[in-house]
Amino acid sequence: MKSKMNIKSILFLAVISILSLMFLNMSLAANMATVSVETANLRESASSDSEIVGQMSQNEEVEILENSGEWCKVKYDGTEGYVKTSLLNMKNSEENTNTATEENTVNEVSNETTNEVANQTTTQETKPEETEDTDNGLGNYFVTEDIKIKLVPLINATDMVEVKKDQIVKAERIINGWANVESEDGKTRGWIRVEKLKTEAQKRADDEAKAAQEAAEAEAAAKEAELNAPAIKTSYVQIESVNLRKETNTTSEILGRLPKNTEVEVISEEDGWSKCRTAGLIGFVSTQYLSDKKVEEPTSRASTEIRTPASGNASSVISFAQGLIGSKYVSG
C-alpha cells in the first residue's frame, strides 16, 4: 500500500515539475523581445531626452523587465534601461517580424525625433552630416543626383517622389545621417541621406572646379587641333630675329625668338599677323617679317675678278696696283 502511495507521490511530483518547467519557459518567452529596427537606443529613463546608455542592433534579444505601454524597461547585455515599445517585437506577439513596419517607424520618428532609426554610413567627399538630432546646418540644400525622397529614414523604405539633380530642398532636421526635407514646391516631406545634399557654397565651389576643368580640357583640345591643322603655306623669317608672341599684339607674352631664315608653317593670316607653327610652338608673327623665300647670305669670296696687266712699264703697274686698293685678297 505504501509502495503504491510512493509511486503516486513520485508521479505527482514529476507532473508538477514538468508543468513548472513549462510555465517557466512560457514566462521566459513572454518576457523576451527582439529589436525590430536596425539601431535602437537604450536610455537611462523612459524619456526621449534622457541619456543613452547603450545601443542595440536589429534582431538582438532583450529581457523585458517592465512594460508601461509606450516604454519598456529592458535588460540588454547586463545593462538595464528603457526603450520604445514600438521598436521591439515581443516573443508572444502574433505580429512578431524580423523588421520594423513603416507605421511604427513613422510614429517613432514623429513622436521622439531622436536616434532610434538606422544609421547608414556611406562616405562621400561632400557630407553635411550630423550624428545627433540637431538644428545645425538647416536650410536650403542642392540635391547632388537624381534621387527619391523616402517615406521614413530607412534605405528600404517606400519611395515618395523623385527630385532631380541640383533641385533645391529645405532641410528641417538631421538625424543619424538622414535629413528630413521638404520639396521645393512644398508638397512633399520625407527623408534623404545627407551625403546626397550639398550647400550653396559647396555647389558653387564644385561648379567653379568643373568649369576650370572644362576650360583646361577645351584649351588642350584646341592646342591639339592647332598642332594637327594643315598649314596654308611655308614661310621664312626675313630679319635677324623676330618674336613669336602668344597673341596678335606687340605687348603680349613672347613664346620664343626666331632667327633669320627660320622655317615656319603658316596656319592662318589676319590683320597683319600670321599664326605660325614651328618646333612644337604655335604663336603669332608680324606678317611683314616673313617671306616665301629664304634670305640669301653673302659669300665669303670676293666677287671682283682680278686681272694682271700683260705688259707695261713701272708706272702702269703702280697705277694698276693703286686701282686695287680696298679689294679683298683672294688666295692664289
Contacts in CASP RR format, 6 or more apart in sequence:
PFRMAT RR
TARGET T0000
AUTHOR 0000-0000-0000
METHOD contacts of the structure
MODEL  1
MKSKMNIKSILFLAVISILSLMFLNMSLAANMATVSVETANLRESASSDS
EIVGQMSQNEEVEILENSGEWCKVKYDGTEGYVKTSLLNMKNSEENTNTA
TEENTVNEVSNETTNEVANQTTTQETKPEETEDTDNGLGNYFVTEDIKIK
LVPLINATDMVEVKKDQIVKAERIINGWANVESEDGKTRGWIRVEKLKTE
AQKRADDEAKAAQEAAEAEAAAKEAELNAPAIKTSYVQIESVNLRKETNT
TSEILGRLPKNTEVEVISEEDGWSKCRTAGLIGFVSTQYLSDKKVEEPTS
RASTEIRTPASGNASSVISFAQGLIGSKYVSG
29 91 0 8 1.000
29 92 0 8 1.000
30 64 0 8 1.000
30 90 0 8 1.000
30 91 0 8 1.000
30 92 0 8 1.000
31 63 0 8 1.000
31 64 0 8 1.000
31 65 0 8 1.000
31 91 0 8 1.000
32 61 0 8 1.000
32 62 0 8 1.000
32 63 0 8 1.000
32 64 0 8 1.000
32 91 0 8 1.000
33 61 0 8 1.000
33 62 0 8 1.000
33 64 0 8 1.000
33 72 0 8 1.000
33 74 0 8 1.000
33 88 0 8 1.000
33 89 0 8 1.000
33 90 0 8 1.000
33 91 0 8 1.000
34 59 0 8 1.000
34 60 0 8 1.000
34 61 0 8 1.000
34 62 0 8 1.000
34 88 0 8 1.000
34 89 0 8 1.000
34 91 0 8 1.000
34 96 0 8 1.000
34 98 0 8 1.000
35 56 0 8 1.000
35 57 0 8 1.000
35 58 0 8 1.000
35 59 0 8 1.000
35 60 0 8 1.000
35 62 0 8 1.000
35 87 0 8 1.000
35 88 0 8 1.000
35 89 0 8 1.000
36 58 0 8 1.000
36 87 0 8 1.000
36 88 0 8 1.000
36 89 0 8 1.000
36 97 0 8 1.000
36 98 0 8 1.000
36 99 0 8 1.000
36 100 0 8 1.000
36 104 0 8 1.000
37 58 0 8 1.000
37 87 0 8 1.000
37 99 0 8 1.000
37 100 0 8 1.000
37 105 0 8 1.000
37 108 0 8 1.000
37 116 0 8 1.000
37 117 0 8 1.000
37 118 0 8 1.000
38 57 0 8 1.000
38 58 0 8 1.000
38 117 0 8 1.000
38 118 0 8 1.000
38 119 0 8 1.000
38 154 0 8 1.000
39 55 0 8 1.000
39 56 0 8 1.000
39 57 0 8 1.000
39 58 0 8 1.000
39 115 0 8 1.000
39 116 0 8 1.000
39 117 0 8 1.000
39 118 0 8 1.000
39 119 0 8 1.000
39 176 0 8 1.000
40 55 0 8 1.000
40 56 0 8 1.000
40 83 0 8 1.000
40 84 0 8 1.000
40 87 0 8 1.000
40 88 0 8 1.000
40 116 0 8 1.000
41 52 0 8 1.000
41 54 0 8 1.000
41 55 0 8 1.000
41 56 0 8 1.000
41 83 0 8 1.000
41 114 0 8 1.000
41 115 0 8 1.000
41 116 0 8 1.000
42 52 0 8 1.000
42 53 0 8 1.000
42 54 0 8 1.000
42 55 0 8 1.000
42 56 0 8 1.000
42 74 0 8 1.000
42 76 0 8 1.000
42 79 0 8 1.000
42 81 0 8 1.000
42 82 0 8 1.000
42 83 0 8 1.000
43 50 0 8 1.000
43 51 0 8 1.000
43 52 0 8 1.000
43 53 0 8 1.000
43 81 0 8 1.000
43 82 0 8 1.000
43 83 0 8 1.000
44 50 0 8 1.000
44 51 0 8 1.000
44 52 0 8 1.000
44 53 0 8 1.000
44 81 0 8 1.000
44 82 0 8 1.000
45 81 0 8 1.000
45 82 0 8 1.000
46 68 0 8 1.000
46 70 0 8 1.000
46 71 0 8 1.000
46 73 0 8 1.000
46 82 0 8 1.000
47 82 0 8 1.000
48 111 0 8 1.000
48 112 0 8 1.000
48 113 0 8 1.000
48 114 0 8 1.000
50 82 0 8 1.000
52 115 0 8 1.000
53 79 0 8 1.000
53 81 0 8 1.000
54 76 0 8 1.000
54 79 0 8 1.000
56 62 0 8 1.000
56 76 0 8 1.000
56 83 0 8 1.000
58 98 0 8 1.000
58 99 0 8 1.000
59 98 0 8 1.000
60 76 0 8 1.000
62 74 0 8 1.000
62 75 0 8 1.000
62 76 0 8 1.000
62 83 0 8 1.000
62 88 0 8 1.000
63 74 0 8 1.000
63 75 0 8 1.000
63 76 0 8 1.000
64 72 0 8 1.000
64 73 0 8 1.000
64 74 0 8 1.000
64 88 0 8 1.000
64 90 0 8 1.000
65 72 0 8 1.000
65 73 0 8 1.000
65 74 0 8 1.000
65 75 0 8 1.000
65 80 0 8 1.000
66 72 0 8 1.000
66 73 0 8 1.000
67 73 0 8 1.000
67 85 0 8 1.000
69 85 0 8 1.000
70 84 0 8 1.000
70 85 0 8 1.000
71 82 0 8 1.000
71 83 0 8 1.000
71 84 0 8 1.000
71 85 0 8 1.000
72 82 0 8 1.000
72 83 0 8 1.000
72 84 0 8 1.000
72 85 0 8 1.000
72 88 0 8 1.000
73 80 0 8 1.000
73 81 0 8 1.000
73 82 0 8 1.000
74 80 0 8 1.000
74 81 0 8 1.000
74 82 0 8 1.000
74 83 0 8 1.000
74 88 0 8 1.000
75 81 0 8 1.000
84 108 0 8 1.000
84 112 0 8 1.000
84 116 0 8 1.000
86 100 0 8 1.000
86 104 0 8 1.000
86 107 0 8 1.000
86 108 0 8 1.000
87 100 0 8 1.000
87 104 0 8 1.000
87 108 0 8 1.000
87 116 0 8 1.000
89 95 0 8 1.000
89 96 0 8 1.000
89 97 0 8 1.000
89 98 0 8 1.000
90 96 0 8 1.000
102 151 0 8 1.000
102 152 0 8 1.000
102 154 0 8 1.000
102 157 0 8 1.000
102 158 0 8 1.000
105 117 0 8 1.000
105 152 0 8 1.000
105 153 0 8 1.000
105 154 0 8 1.000
105 157 0 8 1.000
106 151 0 8 1.000
106 152 0 8 1.000
108 116 0 8 1.000
108 117 0 8 1.000
109 116 0 8 1.000
109 117 0 8 1.000
109 152 0 8 1.000
109 153 0 8 1.000
109 175 0 8 1.000
113 133 0 8 1.000
113 173 0 8 1.000
113 175 0 8 1.000
114 133 0 8 1.000
114 175 0 8 1.000
115 132 0 8 1.000
115 133 0 8 1.000
115 175 0 8 1.000
115 176 0 8 1.000
117 152 0 8 1.000
117 153 0 8 1.000
117 154 0 8 1.000
117 175 0 8 1.000
117 176 0 8 1.000
117 178 0 8 1.000
118 153 0 8 1.000
118 154 0 8 1.000
118 155 0 8 1.000
118 176 0 8 1.000
119 176 0 8 1.000
119 177 0 8 1.000
120 155 0 8 1.000
120 177 0 8 1.000
120 178 0 8 1.000
120 193 0 8 1.000
121 177 0 8 1.000
122 193 0 8 1.000
122 195 0 8 1.000
123 195 0 8 1.000
124 195 0 8 1.000
126 144 0 8 1.000
126 195 0 8 1.000
126 198 0 8 1.000
126 202 0 8 1.000
126 206 0 8 1.000
127 194 0 8 1.000
127 195 0 8 1.000
128 137 0 8 1.000
128 141 0 8 1.000
128 174 0 8 1.000
128 194 0 8 1.000
128 197 0 8 1.000
128 198 0 8 1.000
128 199 0 8 1.000
128 202 0 8 1.000
129 174 0 8 1.000
129 177 0 8 1.000
129 194 0 8 1.000
129 195 0 8 1.000
130 136 0 8 1.000
130 137 0 8 1.000
130 174 0 8 1.000
130 175 0 8 1.000
130 177 0 8 1.000
130 194 0 8 1.000
131 176 0 8 1.000
131 177 0 8 1.000
132 175 0 8 1.000
132 176 0 8 1.000
133 173 0 8 1.000
133 174 0 8 1.000
133 175 0 8 1.000
134 173 0 8 1.000
134 174 0 8 1.000
135 173 0 8 1.000
136 174 0 8 1.000
137 171 0 8 1.000
137 174 0 8 1.000
138 171 0 8 1.000
138 172 0 8 1.000
138 173 0 8 1.000
138 174 0 8 1.000
139 170 0 8 1.000
139 171 0 8 1.000
140 168 0 8 1.000
140 169 0 8 1.000
140 170 0 8 1.000
140 171 0 8 1.000
140 200 0 8 1.000
141 168 0 8 1.000
141 169 0 8 1.000
141 170 0 8 1.000
141 171 0 8 1.000
141 179 0 8 1.000
141 181 0 8 1.000
141 197 0 8 1.000
141 198 0 8 1.000
141 199 0 8 1.000
142 166 0 8 1.000
142 167 0 8 1.000
142 168 0 8 1.000
142 197 0 8 1.000
142 198 0 8 1.000
142 199 0 8 1.000
142 200 0 8 1.000
142 203 0 8 1.000
143 163 0 8 1.000
143 164 0 8 1.000
143 165 0 8 1.000
143 166 0 8 1.000
143 167 0 8 1.000
143 168 0 8 1.000
143 169 0 8 1.000
143 192 0 8 1.000
143 196 0 8 1.000
143 197 0 8 1.000
144 165 0 8 1.000
144 195 0 8 1.000
144 196 0 8 1.000
144 197 0 8 1.000
144 198 0 8 1.000
145 165 0 8 1.000
145 196 0 8 1.000
146 162 0 8 1.000
146 163 0 8 1.000
146 164 0 8 1.000
146 165 0 8 1.000
147 162 0 8 1.000
147 163 0 8 1.000
147 192 0 8 1.000
147 196 0 8 1.000
148 159 0 8 1.000
148 160 0 8 1.000
148 161 0 8 1.000
148 162 0 8 1.000
148 163 0 8 1.000
149 159 0 8 1.000
149 160 0 8 1.000
149 161 0 8 1.000
149 162 0 8 1.000
149 163 0 8 1.000
149 169 0 8 1.000
149 181 0 8 1.000
149 183 0 8 1.000
149 188 0 8 1.000
149 189 0 8 1.000
149 190 0 8 1.000
149 191 0 8 1.000
149 192 0 8 1.000
150 157 0 8 1.000
150 158 0 8 1.000
150 159 0 8 1.000
150 160 0 8 1.000
150 190 0 8 1.000
150 191 0 8 1.000
150 192 0 8 1.000
151 157 0 8 1.000
151 158 0 8 1.000
151 159 0 8 1.000
151 160 0 8 1.000
151 190 0 8 1.000
151 191 0 8 1.000
152 158 0 8 1.000
152 190 0 8 1.000
152 191 0 8 1.000
153 175 0 8 1.000
153 176 0 8 1.000
153 178 0 8 1.000
153 180 0 8 1.000
153 191 0 8 1.000
157 191 0 8 1.000
160 188 0 8 1.000
160 190 0 8 1.000
161 183 0 8 1.000
161 188 0 8 1.000
163 169 0 8 1.000
163 183 0 8 1.000
163 184 0 8 1.000
163 192 0 8 1.000
166 203 0 8 1.000
167 184 0 8 1.000
168 184 0 8 1.000
169 179 0 8 1.000
169 181 0 8 1.000
169 182 0 8 1.000
169 183 0 8 1.000
169 184 0 8 1.000
169 192 0 8 1.000
169 197 0 8 1.000
170 181 0 8 1.000
170 182 0 8 1.000
170 184 0 8 1.000
171 179 0 8 1.000
171 180 0 8 1.000
171 181 0 8 1.000
171 197 0 8 1.000
172 180 0 8 1.000
172 181 0 8 1.000
172 182 0 8 1.000
172 189 0 8 1.000
173 179 0 8 1.000
173 180 0 8 1.000
174 180 0 8 1.000
174 194 0 8 1.000
177 193 0 8 1.000
177 194 0 8 1.000
177 195 0 8 1.000
178 191 0 8 1.000
178 192 0 8 1.000
178 193 0 8 1.000
178 194 0 8 1.000
179 191 0 8 1.000
179 192 0 8 1.000
179 193 0 8 1.000
179 194 0 8 1.000
179 197 0 8 1.000
180 189 0 8 1.000
180 190 0 8 1.000
180 191 0 8 1.000
181 189 0 8 1.000
181 190 0 8 1.000
181 191 0 8 1.000
181 192 0 8 1.000
181 197 0 8 1.000
182 188 0 8 1.000
182 189 0 8 1.000
182 190 0 8 1.000
183 189 0 8 1.000
198 206 0 8 1.000
223 282 0 8 1.000
226 267 0 8 1.000
226 277 0 8 1.000
226 282 0 8 1.000
227 277 0 8 1.000
227 280 0 8 1.000
227 282 0 8 1.000
229 267 0 8 1.000
229 277 0 8 1.000
231 265 0 8 1.000
231 266 0 8 1.000
231 267 0 8 1.000
231 277 0 8 1.000
232 266 0 8 1.000
232 267 0 8 1.000
232 268 0 8 1.000
232 269 0 8 1.000
233 265 0 8 1.000
233 266 0 8 1.000
233 292 0 8 1.000
234 263 0 8 1.000
234 264 0 8 1.000
234 265 0 8 1.000
234 266 0 8 1.000
234 292 0 8 1.000
235 263 0 8 1.000
235 264 0 8 1.000
235 266 0 8 1.000
235 274 0 8 1.000
235 276 0 8 1.000
235 290 0 8 1.000
235 291 0 8 1.000
235 292 0 8 1.000
236 261 0 8 1.000
236 262 0 8 1.000
236 263 0 8 1.000
236 264 0 8 1.000
236 290 0 8 1.000
236 291 0 8 1.000
236 292 0 8 1.000
236 293 0 8 1.000
236 294 0 8 1.000
236 295 0 8 1.000
237 258 0 8 1.000
237 259 0 8 1.000
237 260 0 8 1.000
237 261 0 8 1.000
237 262 0 8 1.000
237 264 0 8 1.000
237 285 0 8 1.000
237 289 0 8 1.000
237 290 0 8 1.000
238 260 0 8 1.000
238 289 0 8 1.000
238 290 0 8 1.000
238 291 0 8 1.000
238 295 0 8 1.000
239 260 0 8 1.000
239 289 0 8 1.000
240 259 0 8 1.000
240 260 0 8 1.000
241 257 0 8 1.000
241 258 0 8 1.000
241 259 0 8 1.000
241 260 0 8 1.000
242 257 0 8 1.000
242 258 0 8 1.000
242 285 0 8 1.000
242 286 0 8 1.000
242 289 0 8 1.000
243 254 0 8 1.000
243 256 0 8 1.000
243 257 0 8 1.000
243 258 0 8 1.000
243 285 0 8 1.000
244 254 0 8 1.000
244 255 0 8 1.000
244 256 0 8 1.000
244 257 0 8 1.000
244 258 0 8 1.000
244 276 0 8 1.000
244 278 0 8 1.000
244 281 0 8 1.000
244 283 0 8 1.000
244 284 0 8 1.000
244 285 0 8 1.000
245 252 0 8 1.000
245 253 0 8 1.000
245 254 0 8 1.000
245 255 0 8 1.000
245 283 0 8 1.000
245 284 0 8 1.000
245 285 0 8 1.000
246 252 0 8 1.000
246 253 0 8 1.000
246 254 0 8 1.000
246 255 0 8 1.000
246 283 0 8 1.000
246 284 0 8 1.000
247 253 0 8 1.000
247 284 0 8 1.000
248 270 0 8 1.000
248 271 0 8 1.000
248 272 0 8 1.000
248 273 0 8 1.000
248 284 0 8 1.000
252 284 0 8 1.000
255 281 0 8 1.000
255 283 0 8 1.000
256 281 0 8 1.000
258 264 0 8 1.000
258 278 0 8 1.000
258 285 0 8 1.000
260 295 0 8 1.000
261 294 0 8 1.000
261 295 0 8 1.000
262 278 0 8 1.000
263 278 0 8 1.000
264 274 0 8 1.000
264 276 0 8 1.000
264 277 0 8 1.000
264 278 0 8 1.000
264 285 0 8 1.000
264 290 0 8 1.000
265 276 0 8 1.000
265 277 0 8 1.000
265 278 0 8 1.000
266 274 0 8 1.000
266 275 0 8 1.000
266 276 0 8 1.000
266 290 0 8 1.000
267 275 0 8 1.000
267 276 0 8 1.000
267 277 0 8 1.000
267 282 0 8 1.000
268 274 0 8 1.000
268 275 0 8 1.000
269 275 0 8 1.000
269 287 0 8 1.000
272 286 0 8 1.000
272 287 0 8 1.000
272 288 0 8 1.000
273 284 0 8 1.000
273 285 0 8 1.000
273 286 0 8 1.000
273 287 0 8 1.000
274 284 0 8 1.000
274 285 0 8 1.000
274 286 0 8 1.000
274 287 0 8 1.000
274 290 0 8 1.000
275 282 0 8 1.000
275 283 0 8 1.000
275 284 0 8 1.000
276 282 0 8 1.000
276 283 0 8 1.000
276 284 0 8 1.000
276 285 0 8 1.000
276 290 0 8 1.000
277 283 0 8 1.000
301 330 0 8 1.000
302 327 0 8 1.000
302 328 0 8 1.000
302 329 0 8 1.000
302 330 0 8 1.000
304 327 0 8 1.000
304 328 0 8 1.000
306 324 0 8 1.000
306 327 0 8 1.000
306 330 0 8 1.000
308 320 0 8 1.000
309 316 0 8 1.000
309 317 0 8 1.000
309 320 0 8 1.000
END
